Amino acid sequence: MMTSFTIHTVESAPQESKAMLEGAKKQMGMVPNLFGVLAQSPSTLKAYQQLHQAFSESSFNAEELTVVWQTINVEHECTYCVPAHTAIANSMNVDPAITQALRNKTALPNAKLQALHDATLSIVRNRGNISAAELEAFYAAGYGQQQVLEIILGLSQKVISNYTNHVAHTPTDDAFKPFAWK
């Protein structure tokens, strides 16, 4: 019985995953270890990539995407995704103060992002059972029902990556090591 997960390359991946890994390599200049692990299940890799694309195209801007992703990554204690999303936030020119606040579990620099963080955290911790008062606070900050559903979309993406990384003990890619987090 194999206990460690294979981190596939384009060459070693199942046929149905090869094109997706090639696309990642072309876009990012590398095949992230997470993708290499997910490649073992072409349908899971495809779902992860589609969820990432859909969430990236949601109504959230780069700062808000980062708040949702990192709130979930930190809450799930994903030592692979926190550094990866720190690098992604940097590439999207997100204010480093936002990234540091999320990584260190400190207050965010503005009330609207804090409301997004608080709502995301409640949805994660309470398995979607966010209170009416918490929803009202979220709406009062300028968000609506669409954004509640988009948090759930982002969470769906992060459950795949965070849980996979926990199960597979995915090693952090060299590109993300400068942003290591525990």
C-alpha positions as CSV (number, residue, x, y, z in Angstrom):
1,M,0.0,0.0,0.0
2,M,1.4,3.4,-1.0
3,T,1.2,6.0,1.7
4,S,3.0,9.0,0.1
5,F,1.4,10.8,-2.7
6,T,3.1,11.1,-6.1
7,I,3.9,14.6,-7.2
8,H,3.4,14.2,-11.0
9,T,5.3,16.0,-13.7
10,V,3.9,16.5,-17.2
11,E,5.7,13.3,-18.2
12,S,4.5,11.1,-15.3
13,A,0.9,12.4,-15.1
14,P,-2.1,10.4,-16.2
15,Q,-3.0,11.2,-19.8
16,E,-6.1,13.2,-18.9
17,S,-4.0,15.5,-16.6
18,K,-1.1,16.2,-19.0
19,A,-2.6,19.1,-20.9
20,M,-3.7,20.8,-17.6
21,L,-0.2,20.5,-16.2
22,E,1.3,21.8,-19.5
23,G,-1.1,24.8,-19.3
24,A,0.0,25.5,-15.7
25,K,3.7,25.3,-16.7
26,K,3.1,27.6,-19.6
27,Q,1.1,30.1,-17.5
28,M,3.3,30.0,-14.3
29,G,6.6,28.8,-15.6
30,M,6.3,25.8,-13.3
31,V,4.0,23.0,-12.3
32,P,3.1,23.7,-8.6
33,N,3.4,20.7,-6.4
34,L,-0.3,21.0,-5.5
35,F,-1.1,20.5,-9.2
36,G,1.3,17.6,-9.4
37,V,-0.5,15.9,-6.6
38,L,-4.0,16.7,-7.9
39,A,-2.9,15.3,-11.3
40,Q,-3.4,11.8,-10.0
41,S,-7.1,12.5,-10.2
42,P,-7.7,14.3,-13.5
43,S,-11.3,15.2,-12.5
44,T,-10.1,16.7,-9.2
45,L,-7.4,18.8,-10.9
46,K,-9.9,19.9,-13.5
47,A,-12.5,20.9,-10.8
48,Y,-9.8,22.8,-8.8
49,Q,-8.7,24.7,-11.9
50,Q,-12.3,25.5,-12.9
51,L,-13.2,26.7,-9.4
52,H,-10.1,28.8,-9.3
53,Q,-11.0,30.4,-12.6
54,A,-14.6,31.0,-11.6
55,F,-13.6,32.5,-8.2
56,S,-11.0,34.7,-9.9
57,E,-13.7,36.1,-12.2
58,S,-16.1,36.8,-9.4
59,S,-17.1,40.3,-8.3
60,F,-14.2,40.4,-5.8
61,N,-11.1,42.6,-6.6
62,A,-7.6,41.3,-5.9
63,E,-7.6,42.5,-2.3
64,E,-10.9,40.8,-1.6
65,L,-9.9,37.6,-3.4
66,T,-6.8,37.5,-1.2
67,V,-8.9,38.1,2.0
68,V,-11.1,35.1,1.2
69,W,-8.3,32.8,0.1
70,Q,-6.0,33.6,3.0
71,T,-8.7,33.7,5.7
72,I,-9.6,30.1,4.7
73,N,-5.9,29.0,4.3
74,V,-5.0,30.3,7.7
75,E,-8.1,28.9,9.4
76,H,-7.4,25.5,7.8
77,E,-3.7,25.9,8.8
78,C,-2.5,25.1,5.3
79,T,1.3,25.6,5.3
80,Y,1.4,25.1,1.5
81,C,-1.4,27.5,0.5
82,V,-0.5,30.4,2.8
83,P,2.9,30.9,1.2
84,A,1.5,30.2,-2.3
85,H,-1.2,32.8,-1.8
86,T,1.2,35.3,-0.4
87,A,3.2,35.0,-3.6
88,I,0.0,35.3,-5.6
89,A,-1.1,38.4,-3.6
90,N,2.3,40.0,-4.3
91,S,1.9,39.2,-8.0
92,M,-1.5,40.9,-8.0
93,N,0.0,44.0,-6.2
94,V,-2.1,43.5,-3.1
95,D,-1.0,45.8,-0.2
96,P,1.5,43.7,1.9
97,A,-0.3,45.1,5.0
98,I,-3.3,43.1,4.1
99,T,-1.3,39.9,3.5
100,Q,0.5,40.3,6.8
101,A,-2.7,41.0,8.8
102,L,-4.2,37.8,7.3
103,R,-1.1,35.7,8.0
104,N,-0.7,37.0,11.5
105,K,-4.4,37.0,12.4
106,T,-4.5,40.7,13.1
107,A,-7.0,43.5,12.2
108,L,-7.2,44.3,8.5
109,P,-6.5,47.9,7.4
110,N,-10.1,48.8,6.5
111,A,-13.5,48.0,7.8
112,K,-14.9,46.6,4.5
113,L,-12.1,44.0,4.2
114,Q,-12.5,43.2,7.9
115,A,-16.2,42.5,7.3
116,L,-15.3,40.2,4.4
117,H,-12.8,38.4,6.6
118,D,-15.3,38.1,9.5
119,A,-18.0,36.7,7.2
120,T,-15.7,34.2,5.5
121,L,-14.4,33.0,8.9
122,S,-17.9,32.5,10.2
123,I,-18.9,30.6,7.1
124,V,-15.9,28.3,7.5
125,R,-16.1,27.8,11.2
126,N,-19.9,27.3,11.3
127,R,-20.1,25.2,8.1
128,G,-22.2,27.8,6.4
129,N,-24.5,28.5,9.4
130,I,-23.7,32.2,9.5
131,S,-26.0,34.2,11.8
132,A,-28.5,36.8,10.7
133,A,-26.5,39.4,12.7
134,E,-23.3,38.4,10.9
135,L,-24.9,38.6,7.5
136,E,-26.4,42.1,8.4
137,A,-22.9,43.3,9.3
138,F,-21.6,41.9,6.0
139,Y,-24.3,43.7,4.1
140,A,-23.8,46.9,6.0
141,A,-20.2,46.9,4.9
142,G,-21.3,47.1,1.3
143,Y,-21.6,43.4,0.2
144,G,-24.6,41.5,-0.9
145,Q,-26.0,38.0,-1.5
146,Q,-23.8,37.6,-4.6
147,Q,-20.7,38.0,-2.4
148,V,-22.0,35.5,0.2
149,L,-22.3,32.9,-2.6
150,E,-18.9,33.8,-4.0
151,I,-17.3,33.2,-0.6
152,I,-18.8,29.7,-0.7
153,L,-17.3,29.4,-4.2
154,G,-13.9,30.4,-2.9
155,L,-14.3,28.0,0.0
156,S,-15.1,25.2,-2.4
157,Q,-11.8,25.8,-4.2
158,K,-9.8,26.0,-0.9
159,V,-11.3,22.8,0.5
160,I,-9.8,20.9,-2.4
161,S,-6.4,22.5,-2.0
162,N,-6.2,22.7,1.8
163,Y,-7.4,19.2,2.4
164,T,-5.3,17.7,-0.4
165,N,-2.2,19.4,1.1
166,H,-3.0,18.1,4.5
167,V,-3.5,14.5,3.3
168,A,-0.6,14.5,0.8
169,H,1.8,16.6,3.0
170,T,2.6,18.6,-0.2
171,P,6.0,20.2,0.0
172,T,6.1,24.0,-0.6
173,D,7.5,24.9,-4.0
174,D,10.9,26.7,-4.0
175,A,9.1,29.8,-5.5
176,F,6.9,30.0,-2.4
177,K,9.5,29.2,0.3
178,P,10.4,32.8,0.9
179,F,6.8,33.2,2.2
180,A,6.9,30.2,4.5
181,W,4.2,30.2,7.2
182,K,3.5,28.0,10.2
